[in-house]
Amino acid sequence: MSKLFSSYKLQDVTLKNRIVMSPMCMYSVEKEDGIATDFHLTHYMSRAAGGTGLVFTEATAVQAIGRISANDLGIWNDEQIPMLKRITDGIHYHDAKAGIQLAHAGRKSELEGRIVAPSAIPFSEKYGTPELSDEEIKELVADFKRAAYRAAEAGFDVIEIHAAHGYLLHEFLSPLTNRREDTYGGPAGNRYRILSDIIKAIREVWDGPVIVRISADDYAHGGLTATDYIPFAKWMKADGVDLIDTSSGGLVPVAPKSYPGYQVPFAEQIRAGAGIATGAVGLITNAVQAEEILGNGRADLIFLGRELLRNPYFAREAAIQLGEEIAGPVQYSRA
Ligand code: FNR
Protein backbone atom coordinates (compact mmCIF):
# COMPACT_ATOMS: atom_id res chain seq x y z
CA MET A 1 0.00 0.00 0.00
CA SER A 2 1.32 3.42 -0.88
CA LYS A 3 1.83 6.10 1.75
CA LEU A 4 0.04 8.67 -0.39
CA PHE A 5 -3.18 6.67 -0.24
CA SER A 6 -2.90 5.65 3.39
CA SER A 7 -5.28 7.39 5.76
CA TYR A 8 -4.11 10.03 8.19
CA LYS A 9 -5.64 11.13 11.46
CA LEU A 10 -5.69 14.75 12.56
CA GLN A 11 -7.21 14.35 16.02
CA ASP A 12 -10.63 12.73 15.37
CA VAL A 13 -10.67 13.67 11.69
CA THR A 14 -9.56 10.84 9.43
CA LEU A 15 -8.34 11.85 5.98
CA LYS A 16 -8.77 9.07 3.43
CA ASN A 17 -5.42 9.94 1.83
CA ARG A 18 -2.52 12.38 2.21
CA ILE A 19 -3.47 14.63 -0.72
CA VAL A 20 -4.42 18.15 0.36
CA MET A 21 -5.59 21.01 -1.81
CA SER A 22 -3.44 23.96 -0.80
CA PRO A 23 -5.30 27.20 -0.07
CA MET A 24 -5.42 29.38 -3.20
CA CYS A 25 -7.11 32.77 -3.51
CA MET A 26 -9.44 32.88 -6.49
CA TYR A 27 -10.26 36.62 -6.26
CA SER A 28 -13.78 35.81 -7.44
CA VAL A 29 -16.15 37.47 -4.99
CA GLU A 30 -17.50 40.01 -7.50
CA LYS A 31 -19.87 41.62 -5.01
CA GLU A 32 -16.99 42.39 -2.64
CA ASP A 33 -19.02 41.14 0.34
CA GLY A 34 -16.77 38.18 1.20
CA ILE A 35 -19.57 35.71 0.40
CA ALA A 36 -18.62 32.63 -1.62
CA THR A 37 -20.25 32.18 -5.01
CA ASP A 38 -21.32 29.32 -7.30
CA PHE A 39 -17.84 29.47 -8.78
CA HIS A 40 -16.34 28.58 -5.38
CA LEU A 41 -18.83 25.77 -4.85
CA THR A 42 -17.99 24.17 -8.20
CA HIS A 43 -14.28 24.81 -7.82
CA TYR A 44 -13.92 23.14 -4.41
CA MET A 45 -16.46 20.37 -5.05
CA SER A 46 -14.68 19.29 -8.21
CA ARG A 47 -11.38 18.82 -6.36
CA ALA A 48 -13.26 16.70 -3.80
CA ALA A 49 -14.86 14.70 -6.64
CA GLY A 50 -11.36 14.19 -8.01
CA GLY A 51 -10.32 12.24 -4.92
CA THR A 52 -8.48 14.88 -2.86
CA GLY A 53 -8.49 13.87 0.83
CA LEU A 54 -8.61 17.37 2.35
CA VAL A 55 -9.80 20.41 0.41
CA PHE A 56 -8.75 23.79 1.77
CA THR A 57 -10.64 26.90 0.80
CA GLU A 58 -8.55 29.92 -0.01
CA ALA A 59 -7.33 32.53 2.48
CA THR A 60 -10.57 33.66 4.15
CA ALA A 61 -10.42 36.99 5.94
CA VAL A 62 -11.33 37.30 9.63
CA GLN A 63 -11.75 41.08 9.23
CA ALA A 64 -12.88 43.05 6.18
CA ILE A 65 -9.59 45.01 6.28
CA GLY A 66 -7.73 41.69 6.41
CA ARG A 67 -8.52 40.87 2.79
CA ILE A 68 -5.75 40.93 0.21
CA SER A 69 -8.23 42.21 -2.37
CA ALA A 70 -11.90 43.22 -2.29
CA ASN A 71 -12.68 39.96 -4.12
CA ASP A 72 -11.47 37.63 -1.33
CA LEU A 73 -13.61 35.29 0.73
CA GLY A 74 -14.52 36.43 4.24
CA ILE A 75 -15.73 34.97 7.50
CA TRP A 76 -16.14 38.16 9.49
CA ASN A 77 -19.97 38.06 9.60
CA ASP A 78 -22.76 35.51 9.88
CA GLU A 79 -24.11 36.18 6.37
CA GLN A 80 -20.97 34.52 5.04
CA ILE A 81 -21.76 31.20 6.75
CA PRO A 82 -24.57 29.66 4.59
CA MET A 83 -22.60 29.56 1.32
CA LEU A 84 -19.55 28.20 3.13
CA LYS A 85 -21.86 25.51 4.53
CA ARG A 86 -22.93 24.58 1.00
CA ILE A 87 -19.26 24.25 0.10
CA THR A 88 -18.45 21.97 3.05
CA ASP A 89 -21.59 19.90 2.31
CA GLY A 90 -20.41 19.59 -1.29
CA ILE A 91 -16.93 18.52 -0.24
CA HIS A 92 -18.36 16.00 2.25
CA TYR A 93 -20.68 14.63 -0.44
CA HIS A 94 -17.56 13.40 -2.21
CA ASP A 95 -16.16 11.83 0.94
CA ALA A 96 -13.44 14.44 1.44
CA LYS A 97 -12.75 16.65 4.43
CA ALA A 98 -13.08 20.41 4.34
CA GLY A 99 -10.53 22.88 5.66
CA ILE A 100 -10.61 26.65 5.92
CA GLN A 101 -7.61 28.95 5.98
CA LEU A 102 -8.22 31.86 8.36
CA ALA A 103 -6.24 34.87 7.28
CA HIS A 104 -5.39 38.52 7.74
CA ALA A 105 -3.34 40.25 5.07
CA GLY A 106 -1.77 42.85 7.38
CA ARG A 107 0.52 45.25 5.52
CA LYS A 108 0.02 43.35 2.25
CA SER A 109 -3.66 44.23 1.90
CA GLU A 110 -4.28 45.95 -1.42
CA LEU A 111 -7.59 47.46 -0.28
CA GLU A 112 -8.06 51.20 -0.38
CA GLY A 113 -8.04 52.77 3.07
CA ARG A 114 -6.71 51.40 6.32
CA ILE A 115 -3.91 48.87 6.39
CA VAL A 116 -2.49 47.48 9.63
CA ALA A 117 0.80 45.87 10.65
CA PRO A 118 2.88 45.14 13.75
CA SER A 119 5.19 48.07 12.99
CA ALA A 120 4.97 50.99 10.59
CA ILE A 121 7.23 49.49 7.91
CA PRO A 122 5.66 49.24 4.44
CA PHE A 123 6.03 46.13 2.22
CA SER A 124 7.06 48.36 -0.69
CA GLU A 125 6.48 51.95 -1.79
CA LYS A 126 3.01 50.99 -2.97
CA TYR A 127 1.80 50.09 0.53
CA GLY A 128 1.15 52.08 3.75
CA THR A 129 1.30 50.71 7.32
CA PRO A 130 0.10 52.09 10.62
CA GLU A 131 1.11 50.10 13.72
CA LEU A 132 -1.57 48.05 15.51
CA SER A 133 -2.59 49.35 18.94
CA ASP A 134 -3.07 47.04 21.96
CA GLU A 135 -6.82 47.45 21.60
CA GLU A 136 -6.65 46.43 17.92
CA ILE A 137 -4.56 43.36 18.79
CA LYS A 138 -7.22 42.25 21.28
CA GLU A 139 -9.91 42.80 18.66
CA LEU A 140 -7.92 40.84 16.10
CA VAL A 141 -7.56 37.84 18.44
CA ALA A 142 -11.29 38.02 19.17
CA ASP A 143 -12.04 38.13 15.44
CA PHE A 144 -9.97 34.99 14.80
CA LYS A 145 -11.98 33.33 17.58
CA ARG A 146 -15.31 34.48 16.11
CA ALA A 147 -14.16 33.23 12.70
CA ALA A 148 -13.32 29.80 14.17
CA TYR A 149 -16.79 29.65 15.72
CA ARG A 150 -18.33 30.45 12.34
CA ALA A 151 -16.08 27.87 10.67
CA ALA A 152 -17.55 25.23 12.98
CA GLU A 153 -21.08 26.45 12.13
CA ALA A 154 -20.20 26.18 8.44
CA GLY A 155 -19.19 22.53 8.86
CA PHE A 156 -15.44 22.71 8.38
CA ASP A 157 -13.34 19.81 9.71
CA VAL A 158 -9.96 21.54 9.91
CA ILE A 159 -8.76 25.10 10.53
CA GLU A 160 -5.50 26.42 9.15
CA ILE A 161 -4.15 29.71 10.51
CA HIS A 162 -2.30 31.65 7.83
CA ALA A 163 0.98 32.79 9.38
CA ALA A 164 3.00 32.74 6.14
CA HIS A 165 3.76 34.74 2.99
CA GLY A 166 4.34 38.10 4.64
CA TYR A 167 0.78 38.50 5.88
CA LEU A 168 -0.07 39.84 9.32
CA LEU A 169 0.93 36.95 11.60
CA HIS A 170 4.16 36.33 9.70
CA GLU A 171 4.88 40.06 10.06
CA PHE A 172 4.69 39.61 13.82
CA LEU A 173 6.97 36.54 13.81
CA SER A 174 9.78 38.07 11.77
CA PRO A 175 12.19 40.58 13.33
CA LEU A 176 12.39 42.33 9.94
CA THR A 177 8.78 43.51 10.17
CA ASN A 178 8.22 43.52 13.94
CA ARG A 179 10.01 46.34 15.70
CA ARG A 180 7.47 46.66 18.50
CA GLU A 181 8.77 47.52 21.93
CA ASP A 182 5.84 46.04 23.86
CA THR A 183 5.19 42.41 24.83
CA TYR A 184 4.40 41.55 21.17
CA GLY A 185 7.85 42.52 19.91
CA GLY A 186 11.50 41.89 20.71
CA PRO A 187 12.62 38.32 21.56
CA ALA A 188 11.16 35.35 19.65
CA GLY A 189 8.80 34.47 22.51
CA ASN A 190 7.27 37.94 22.29
CA ARG A 191 7.00 37.88 18.50
CA TYR A 192 5.21 34.52 18.81
CA ARG A 193 2.75 35.88 21.42
CA ILE A 194 -0.01 37.02 19.06
CA LEU A 195 -0.07 33.66 17.25
CA SER A 196 -0.18 31.89 20.62
CA ASP A 197 -3.06 34.14 21.76
CA ILE A 198 -4.93 33.32 18.55
CA ILE A 199 -4.36 29.56 18.79
CA LYS A 200 -5.59 29.56 22.39
CA ALA A 201 -8.60 31.74 21.56
CA ILE A 202 -9.55 29.44 18.68
CA ARG A 203 -9.21 26.42 20.97
CA GLU A 204 -11.93 27.90 23.24
CA VAL A 205 -14.55 27.52 20.50
CA TRP A 206 -13.10 24.82 18.26
CA ASP A 207 -12.16 21.28 19.28
CA GLY A 208 -11.02 20.04 15.86
CA PRO A 209 -7.58 19.98 14.25
CA VAL A 210 -5.57 23.21 13.92
CA ILE A 211 -2.83 23.62 11.34
CA VAL A 212 -0.53 26.63 11.01
CA ARG A 213 0.98 27.66 7.68
CA ILE A 214 4.42 29.20 8.07
CA SER A 215 7.05 30.67 5.81
CA ALA A 216 10.08 28.72 6.96
CA ASP A 217 12.54 31.08 5.27
CA ASP A 218 12.30 34.85 4.74
CA TYR A 219 15.04 34.76 2.06
CA ALA A 220 16.33 38.03 3.52
CA HIS A 221 19.33 39.06 5.58
CA GLY A 222 18.25 39.30 9.22
CA GLY A 223 15.03 37.40 8.50
CA LEU A 224 13.86 34.03 9.79
CA THR A 225 15.17 30.65 8.65
CA ALA A 226 13.89 27.11 9.23
CA THR A 227 16.24 26.83 12.22
CA ASP A 228 14.49 29.83 13.84
CA TYR A 229 11.20 28.01 13.34
CA ILE A 230 12.18 25.01 15.47
CA PRO A 231 11.40 26.83 18.77
CA PHE A 232 8.31 28.41 17.22
CA ALA A 233 7.15 24.94 16.13
CA LYS A 234 7.73 23.52 19.61
CA TRP A 235 5.63 26.30 21.11
CA MET A 236 2.91 25.70 18.53
CA LYS A 237 2.91 22.02 19.46
CA ALA A 238 2.61 22.93 23.16
CA ASP A 239 -0.28 25.26 22.28
CA GLY A 240 -2.12 22.35 20.61
CA VAL A 241 -1.27 22.79 16.93
CA ASP A 242 -1.56 19.45 15.11
CA LEU A 243 0.54 20.07 12.01
CA ILE A 244 2.70 22.74 10.41
CA ASP A 245 2.17 23.47 6.73
CA THR A 246 5.62 24.50 5.60
CA SER A 247 5.79 27.16 2.92
CA SER A 248 8.32 29.99 2.56
CA GLY A 249 8.91 33.57 1.45
CA GLY A 250 6.59 36.52 0.88
CA LEU A 251 7.87 38.85 3.59
CA VAL A 252 10.04 40.89 1.26
CA PRO A 253 9.49 41.41 -2.46
CA VAL A 254 12.10 38.79 -3.45
CA ALA A 255 11.01 35.53 -5.03
CA PRO A 256 12.96 32.41 -4.01
CA LYS A 257 14.48 30.11 -6.61
CA SER A 258 11.90 27.41 -7.00
CA TYR A 259 12.42 23.91 -8.32
CA PRO A 260 10.57 20.61 -7.70
CA GLY A 261 10.10 20.11 -3.97
CA TYR A 262 12.08 23.24 -3.07
CA GLN A 263 10.34 23.66 0.29
CA VAL A 264 10.39 19.99 1.31
CA PRO A 265 13.71 20.33 3.24
CA PHE A 266 11.99 22.88 5.51
CA ALA A 267 9.15 20.47 6.28
CA GLU A 268 11.71 17.76 6.96
CA GLN A 269 13.87 19.92 9.24
CA ILE A 270 10.96 21.17 11.33
CA ARG A 271 9.40 17.71 11.57
CA ALA A 272 12.65 16.25 12.89
CA GLY A 273 13.67 19.27 14.97
CA ALA A 274 10.40 19.99 16.73
CA GLY A 275 8.78 16.55 16.68
CA ILE A 276 5.62 17.85 15.05
CA ALA A 277 3.79 16.62 11.95
CA THR A 278 4.37 18.71 8.83
CA GLY A 279 2.88 19.26 5.42
CA ALA A 280 5.09 19.72 2.37
CA VAL A 281 4.12 22.15 -0.37
CA GLY A 282 5.64 23.73 -3.44
CA LEU A 283 6.15 22.30 -6.92
CA ILE A 284 5.04 18.83 -5.97
CA THR A 285 3.41 17.64 -9.15
CA ASN A 286 3.47 13.87 -9.36
CA ALA A 287 2.67 10.75 -7.38
CA VAL A 288 6.17 9.29 -7.27
CA GLN A 289 7.59 12.56 -5.93
CA ALA A 290 4.86 12.72 -3.28
CA GLU A 291 5.44 9.10 -2.33
CA GLU A 292 9.17 9.71 -1.85
CA ILE A 293 8.50 12.63 0.53
CA LEU A 294 6.07 10.63 2.65
CA GLY A 295 7.94 7.33 2.43
CA ASN A 296 11.19 8.86 3.63
CA GLY A 297 9.47 10.52 6.58
CA ARG A 298 10.10 14.05 5.33
CA ALA A 299 6.49 15.17 5.79
CA ASP A 300 3.08 13.76 6.73
CA LEU A 301 0.78 15.44 4.21
CA ILE A 302 1.24 16.65 0.64
CA PHE A 303 -0.26 20.04 -0.20
CA LEU A 304 -0.83 20.65 -3.90
CA GLY A 305 -1.52 24.07 -5.34
CA ARG A 306 -1.18 24.69 -9.05
CA GLU A 307 -1.20 20.99 -9.98
CA LEU A 308 -4.75 20.78 -8.61
CA LEU A 309 -5.73 23.90 -10.56
CA ARG A 310 -4.52 22.19 -13.71
CA ASN A 311 -5.88 18.80 -12.83
CA PRO A 312 -8.80 18.35 -10.41
CA TYR A 313 -8.42 14.57 -10.93
CA PHE A 314 -4.82 14.45 -9.74
CA ALA A 315 -5.68 11.86 -7.06
CA ARG A 316 -7.30 9.49 -9.55
CA GLU A 317 -4.27 9.62 -11.85
CA ALA A 318 -1.87 9.28 -8.90
CA ALA A 319 -3.75 6.17 -7.76
CA ILE A 320 -3.34 4.55 -11.17
CA GLN A 321 0.36 5.43 -11.16
CA LEU A 322 0.86 3.89 -7.70
CA GLY A 323 -1.27 0.82 -8.45
CA GLU A 324 -4.03 1.78 -6.04
CA GLU A 325 -7.76 1.48 -6.54
CA ILE A 326 -9.80 4.36 -5.23
CA ALA A 327 -13.53 4.77 -5.21
CA GLY A 328 -14.71 7.53 -7.51
CA PRO A 329 -18.02 9.34 -7.71
CA VAL A 330 -20.52 6.49 -8.15
CA GLN A 331 -22.23 8.42 -10.95
CA TYR A 332 -19.06 8.02 -13.06
CA SER A 333 -18.54 4.30 -12.47
CA ARG A 334 -19.40 3.30 -16.07
CA ALA A 335 -16.29 5.20 -17.15
C1 FNR B 1 -1.58 30.63 -3.81
N1 FNR B 1 -1.02 30.35 -2.57
C2 FNR B 1 -1.70 30.68 -1.43
N2 FNR B 1 -1.21 30.31 -0.21
C3 FNR B 1 -1.92 30.51 0.92
O1 FNR B 1 -1.46 30.16 2.00
N3 FNR B 1 -3.14 31.11 0.85
C4 FNR B 1 -3.69 31.53 -0.31
O2 FNR B 1 -4.83 32.01 -0.35
C5 FNR B 1 -2.93 31.37 -1.50
N4 FNR B 1 -3.38 31.81 -2.71
C6 FNR B 1 -2.78 31.37 -3.88
C7 FNR B 1 -3.40 31.60 -5.11
C8 FNR B 1 -2.86 31.07 -6.28
C9 FNR B 1 -3.54 31.30 -7.59
C10 FNR B 1 -1.65 30.32 -6.22
C11 FNR B 1 -1.05 29.71 -7.45
C12 FNR B 1 -1.03 30.12 -5.01
C13 FNR B 1 0.15 29.47 -2.48
C14 FNR B 1 -0.23 28.01 -2.64
O3 FNR B 1 -1.08 27.57 -1.60
C15 FNR B 1 1.01 27.10 -2.67
O4 FNR B 1 1.66 27.18 -1.44
C16 FNR B 1 1.98 27.49 -3.79
O5 FNR B 1 1.29 27.70 -5.00
C17 FNR B 1 3.08 26.44 -3.99
O6 FNR B 1 2.52 25.19 -4.26
P1 FNR B 1 2.36 24.63 -5.79
O7 FNR B 1 1.43 25.54 -6.51
O8 FNR B 1 3.73 24.66 -6.40
O9 FNR B 1 1.81 23.25 -5.61
Residues whose N, C-alpha, C, O or C-beta is under 5 A from the ligand:
A	BS01	FNR	S22 P23 M24 C25 E58 A59 S247 V281 G282 L283 I284 F303 L304 G305 R306 E307
